[in-house]
Amino acid sequence: MTVFGFFLTFHIISGTLCLLVGLLAAFSKKQHGWHTFLGELYHGSYVVVFVSAVVTSVMHWQESAYLFFIALFSYGLALFGYLARKRRRHNWLPKHIGGMLGSYIGIVTAVLIVNISDIPIVNEWPALIFWFLPTVIGTPIIIAVSRRVKIH
């Protein structure tokens, strides 16, 4: 296996784990225990996604430079949300929600952009749609959830 293949394999495995665990964490009861465990697992797998995305995109810069920037921005959101929870400073909960859900939007966007050409029917749609669709769908969800937790 090549160095690129090694990092790509870890990227795919950790990305899949991130997608599954992130979804479970988002829908689990928000209390210490299961949600916390899933959140730690999500963040840990996101670190591997980030590192492997940086390495693979640098190795194939001409074809994958955009993935470097998606990884940088998306992991920045994950880290922001993760640290908001750890530090618990003023108004930390909406920051945690925005960071974590924003990072999930980022990873969904990356998966769509990389794989859309292999998905029948939608691969005929303009690619630009898939750059914005996760954000268009996810942002109102982040706003609604953040408003709900501010009330309670």
C-alpha positions as CSV (number, residue, x, y, z in Angstrom):
1,M,0.0,0.0,0.0
2,T,1.2,3.5,-0.9
3,V,1.5,6.3,1.7
4,F,-1.4,8.0,-0.1
5,G,-3.5,4.8,0.0
6,F,-2.7,4.4,3.7
7,F,-4.0,7.9,4.5
8,L,-6.9,7.6,2.2
9,T,-8.0,4.4,3.9
10,F,-7.8,6.0,7.3
11,H,-9.7,9.0,5.9
12,I,-12.5,6.9,4.6
13,I,-12.9,4.8,7.7
14,S,-12.7,7.8,10.1
15,G,-15.0,9.9,7.8
16,T,-17.6,7.1,7.9
17,L,-17.3,6.8,11.6
18,C,-17.6,10.6,11.9
19,L,-20.8,10.6,9.9
20,L,-22.4,7.8,11.9
21,V,-21.3,8.9,15.3
22,G,-22.2,12.6,14.6
23,L,-25.7,11.6,13.7
24,L,-26.1,9.5,16.8
25,A,-24.7,12.3,19.0
26,A,-27.0,14.8,17.5
27,F,-30.1,12.7,18.3
28,S,-29.0,11.3,21.7
29,K,-30.2,12.7,25.0
30,K,-28.1,15.6,25.9
31,Q,-26.6,14.6,29.2
32,H,-23.3,13.2,30.6
33,G,-22.9,9.6,29.5
34,W,-23.9,8.4,26.0
35,H,-23.9,11.9,24.4
36,T,-20.6,12.8,25.9
37,F,-19.0,9.5,24.8
38,L,-20.3,10.0,21.3
39,G,-19.1,13.5,21.2
40,E,-15.6,12.5,22.2
41,L,-15.6,9.8,19.6
42,Y,-16.9,12.3,17.0
43,H,-14.2,14.7,17.8
44,G,-11.5,12.0,17.8
45,S,-12.6,10.7,14.4
46,Y,-12.8,14.2,13.1
47,V,-9.1,14.8,14.1
48,V,-8.2,11.7,11.9
49,V,-10.4,13.0,9.1
50,F,-8.7,16.4,9.3
51,V,-5.1,15.1,9.4
52,S,-5.7,12.5,6.6
53,A,-7.5,15.1,4.5
54,V,-4.6,17.6,4.8
55,V,-2.0,14.9,4.0
56,T,-3.9,13.5,1.0
57,S,-4.9,16.9,-0.4
58,V,-1.3,18.1,-0.2
59,M,-0.1,14.9,-1.9
60,H,-2.5,15.5,-4.8
61,W,-2.8,19.3,-4.6
62,Q,-3.8,19.9,-8.2
63,E,-6.9,17.7,-7.9
64,S,-7.7,18.1,-4.2
65,A,-6.7,21.6,-3.0
66,Y,-10.3,22.4,-2.3
67,L,-10.5,19.4,0.2
68,F,-7.6,21.0,2.2
69,F,-9.7,24.1,2.7
70,I,-12.9,22.2,3.5
71,A,-11.0,20.2,6.1
72,L,-9.4,23.3,7.6
73,F,-12.7,25.1,7.9
74,S,-14.8,22.1,9.0
75,Y,-12.3,20.9,11.7
76,G,-12.1,24.5,12.9
77,L,-15.8,24.4,13.5
78,A,-15.5,21.0,15.3
79,L,-12.7,22.3,17.5
80,F,-14.6,25.4,18.3
81,G,-17.7,23.4,19.3
82,Y,-15.6,20.9,21.2
83,L,-13.7,23.6,23.2
84,A,-16.9,25.5,23.9
85,R,-18.2,22.5,25.8
86,K,-14.9,21.8,27.5
87,R,-14.3,25.4,28.7
88,R,-18.0,26.2,29.4
89,R,-17.6,30.0,29.1
90,H,-20.4,32.4,28.8
91,N,-23.1,31.3,26.3
92,W,-21.1,28.1,25.6
93,L,-24.1,25.9,24.6
94,P,-25.1,27.7,21.4
95,K,-21.4,27.8,20.4
96,H,-21.1,24.1,21.0
97,I,-24.1,23.4,18.9
98,G,-23.1,25.7,16.1
99,G,-19.6,24.3,16.0
100,M,-20.5,20.7,16.1
101,L,-23.4,20.9,13.7
102,G,-21.4,23.2,11.4
103,S,-18.6,20.7,11.3
104,Y,-21.1,18.0,10.4
105,I,-22.4,20.2,7.5
106,G,-18.7,20.4,6.4
107,I,-18.1,16.7,6.3
108,V,-21.4,16.1,4.6
109,T,-20.5,18.7,2.0
110,A,-17.1,17.1,1.4
111,V,-18.6,13.6,1.0
112,L,-21.1,14.9,-1.5
113,I,-18.6,16.8,-3.5
114,V,-16.2,13.9,-3.7
115,N,-18.8,11.3,-4.5
116,I,-21.5,13.0,-6.4
117,S,-20.2,11.9,-9.8
118,D,-20.8,8.2,-8.7
119,I,-24.4,8.7,-7.7
120,P,-26.9,8.1,-10.6
121,I,-29.4,10.8,-11.5
122,V,-28.1,13.5,-9.2
123,N,-24.7,13.3,-10.9
124,E,-26.4,15.1,-13.8
125,W,-27.3,18.1,-11.6
126,P,-25.0,21.1,-11.4
127,A,-22.2,20.4,-8.8
128,L,-22.6,23.8,-7.3
129,I,-25.9,22.7,-5.7
130,F,-24.0,20.2,-3.6
131,W,-21.6,22.8,-2.4
132,F,-24.5,24.8,-0.8
133,L,-27.3,22.3,-0.2
134,P,-25.9,21.0,3.2
135,T,-25.5,24.5,4.4
136,V,-28.9,25.6,3.2
137,I,-30.5,22.7,5.0
138,G,-28.3,22.7,8.1
139,T,-28.1,26.3,9.0
140,P,-31.8,26.7,9.9
141,I,-31.5,23.6,12.0
142,I,-28.6,25.1,13.9
143,I,-30.5,28.3,14.4
144,A,-33.6,26.5,15.6
145,V,-31.7,24.2,18.0
146,S,-29.7,27.1,19.4
147,R,-32.8,29.2,20.0
148,R,-34.4,26.3,21.7
149,V,-31.6,25.8,24.2
150,K,-31.3,29.5,24.9
151,I,-35.0,29.4,26.1
152,H,-34.6,26.5,28.4
